[in-house]
Amino acid sequence: MEALFHQIFAGISNGVIYASIGLALVMIHQATHHINFAQGEMATFSTFIAWALVNSGWPYWGAFFATVAVSFLGGLLIQRTILKPVEKAPVLTNVIVFVGLLVIFNAVAGMIFDHTIKSFPSPFPKDTGIATQYFSAHQFGSVAVMLVVLAALYAFFRFTPIGLAMRAAAQNPDSAKLVGVRVSWMLGVGWGLAAAIGAVAGMMVAPIVFLDPNMMSGILLYGFAAALLGGIDNAWGAVIGGFIVGILENLLGAYVIGTELKLTVALILIVGTLTLKPDGLFGKAVVTRV
């Protein structure tokens, strides 16, 4: 029974990372109705920035907050310079742009930082005293950090004027424009927030999986599964989906299919959700009269 609890709590630790990536995907999808295939590569590039800052002598938390700020500005800049011109372009055009961003970020990360696997420091070393029977110090700390991020996002969207304007721009852009909301800029802020969330997730997962240009490839797949399972248009559904995916991945990997095939759990969830319940567990079916 104790081994089962270990797997469940490890799944929760992974799930909070998948939830954050899923939330970033949902934020972009709500604003553009497209999936950002480059989300994982953007997070990896941000983590490389943090690694470079730490290696140059910055304290960890100084590098952490600087990376989050740079990632936010980078996401905003990408939307304003690359994606804004193709906002009304055909779907295939946007897909090509997202795939192009994925390839560019991966190639540039490899060119600047090379493709060797690097260790990334944890801000929660083993002797900090926050470890529990079921959580290591880093697992406990990363869960706490991501929960703070999710709580801050909830407060931002619920109580701030910019957050409310972003919700309005995502739900009904035409009506938002009529009341003075600058919809295009709200999309840019959404991209910035998604990039910042991805950066935090990357910095939390890098001490576990090590850092290289392909670090987030598998994690993006889990995040996509979380977003689809919860509902691609439901932010909190993606968060709950992340925890479900994390726990299922660990339990099935430990007791059913083995650790080598754990990635297939995400693929099965993606295919199963799209086949049986395309709107996800918490999504809403949209019916259009024609």
N, C-alpha and C positions, 0 to 999 in steps of 0.2 A: 504493500500500500504506500509506503514511503517513497518508493521509486516512482509510482504513479503521480504522487504529488510533486515530485521533482520535475517530471515531464510537463505537468500542467503549468507550474510556475515558470519554467523555462519558456513554455509556449506563450505565456503572458508577456514575458520580457521581449520575445521576438515580435509578438503581436502588436505591441505599442509602436514599434518601428514600421511594421507594415501598415498600421493605421495612419501614421503620419504621411507615408508615401501615398496611400490611397486617398487621404484628404487633399493632398496637393493635386493629384490627378482630377479629383472631383471639382476642385476650385477652378481649374482650367476648363474642364468640360462644361461647367455651368455657364461660364462666360463666353466660350467659343463654340461649344458643342463638338469639340474635337478632343482626341486623346493626345497628350504630350508625350510622345515616345522618347523624347530626350530627357525626361525628368531624372532618370537614374544617372545619366552621364553628367548632367548639370550638377547633381549632388556630389558625384565623385570629384569633379573639377573643384568644387568648393572645398571639399575635404583636403585636396592637395594644397590649396591655398593655406588652410589652417596648418597643415603639416609643415609647409615652408616657413610660416611665421614662428611656429614653436621651435623649429630647428635653428632659426636665426636669433633665438634668445627671448622671444616673447613669452610671458607667462601664459599658461593654458587658457584661462578664462578671458584674458585680453585678446588672444588669438581667436577664441570662440566667438566673442561678440563682434570683433572686426570682420570675421568671415561671414557672419550672418548679415552684417550691414552691406558688405561688398556683394554678397549674393542677391540681396534685395535689389540693389541698384543694377546689378547685371540682368536680373529678370525683367526689371522695368525697361532697361535699355533694349533688350532683345525684342520686347513687345513693340516698343515705339519705332524701332528702326527696321526690323526684319518682318514682323508679323502684321503690323498695321497696314502696310501696302497690300496684303493679300487677305484682309478681313472678309471681303465679299467675293473672293475667288472661289472656284469650284472646290469641292471636298478633296479631290485628288491632289490639287495644288498644295493645300494645307498639309496633307499627309506627307508629300514629298519634302516640304519645308521642315517638318518635324523630324523626319528620317535624316535629312541633311544635317540638322543641328546635332542629332545623335552622333553621326559619323564625325562631324567636325570637333565636337567636344572630346570624343574618345581619342581622335588622332592628335589633337593639340596637347591633351594631357600626357599622352605617350611621348610626344616630341619634347615637351618641356621637362617632364619629370621622369622620363624613361619608363620602361615596362617591368622593371624589377619590383618584386614584392617588398613593401616597406612596412615596418611596424609603426603603429600610431599610438601615442600615449593615452592612457585612460586618466581622467580627472579623479577617478575613484579607486585608488590603489587598495590592495588587500588589507593593509593595516589601518584603514580609516575607521574601522569599527562599525560600519553600517551594514555589513554582511549579515544575513540571517540563515536559518537552517535550509531554506529553499532558494534563496537568492544570493549570488555572489555580490561583492561590493559594486562592481561595474553594472551588473544587471539591475540591482536596486537603484543605483544612481541614474542610470539611463531611463528607467521607467519613470522616476521622479521628474527628470528633466522634460521628457516628452509629455507627461501629464500637465506640467506647468505650461508648456507651449500650447497644448490643446485648450486649457482653461483660459489662457490669454487670448487665443483666437476667438473663443466663445464670447468673452467680454468685449473684444474689439467689434465683432459683428453685431452684438446685441445692444451695445450701449454708446458707441461712438458715431458721430455724424458720417464719417467716412465709411465706416463699416455698414451702416444702414444704406448709404448711397451705393455701395458695391452690391449689396443684396438686391436693391431695386434695379440696378443696371443689369444684373445677371438674370433676374426673373422677368423683367419687362423693359427692354431697352428703349422702346419707342415712348412709353409713358414716362420713363425716367428722364428722357430728353425734354419732354414737355414741361417738367417741373424744374429744369435747370441743372440736372445732373450731367456732368461731363463723362459720358459713357466710355469713350475711348480711353480716357485717363484712368477710369476705374478698372478697366481691363488691364492696364499697365500695372497698377497697384496690385491687382490679383496675381499677375505673373511674378511680381517681386516677392509677394508673400509666399507663393508656391516654391520659388527658388530658395527662400530663406528657410522654409520648413524642411525642404530636401537637404539643405546644408546641415541643419541640426541632426537629422536622421543619419546622414553620412558620417558625421563626427562621432555619433554614438555607436554606430555599428563597426567602424573601422578598427577599433581595438580588438574586436572579436574575430573578424574575417580577414584582417590585414588589408593594406591599401595597395591597389594597383588600378590601372585604367578601366578594368572590367569589373570592379568591386561590386557595383550596384546592379549588374545585369539580372541576376537571379532575384534579388530583393525587389526590383521593379516588377517582376512577374508576380511575386506575392502581393505587392501593393495593388497591382491591377486586379488580381483575384479578389482582394478585399473590397476595392471600389465597386466591382461588378456585383459581388455577393450582397453588399449592403445596399446597393442602389447607386448607380453612377451619377444621379442628380441629388443624392442625399448625403450631406456632409457627415452627419452623425451616424448614418448607416454605414459609411465607409469606415468610421472609427470602430464600430461594433464588428463589422466584417473583418477588420484587421486582427482583432482579438480571436475571433472564431478561426481564422486561417492559421494564426500562430499556434493555437492549441491543437487543432487538427493535424497540422504538419508534424508537431512533435510526437503526438500520440501514435499516429499512423507510422511515422518513421521509426519509432522505438518498438512497436508491438506488431506491426502488420507487414510493411513493405521494406523496411530497412532504411538506414540513413542515406544509402547511395541513390535511392529513388524518391527522396522527399520532394524534389522539385516537381515531380509528376502530380503531387497533390494540388499544386497551384493550377496546373494545366487541366486537371480533371474538374476542378471547381469552376474554372473559366468556361470550359465547354459545357458543363452541366448547367451552369447558371444561364448561359446564352440559349441553351436548348429548352430548359424546363421553365425558367422564370426570368426572362430577359430584363425585367424591371428591378430585379434584386429583391431582397427580403423587405426593404423599407422604401423602395422606389414607388413612384406612381405611374400608372399607365396613362399615356397621353393619347386621347382619341380626337381626331380631327375630322370634321364633317366636310365632305367634298361634293 
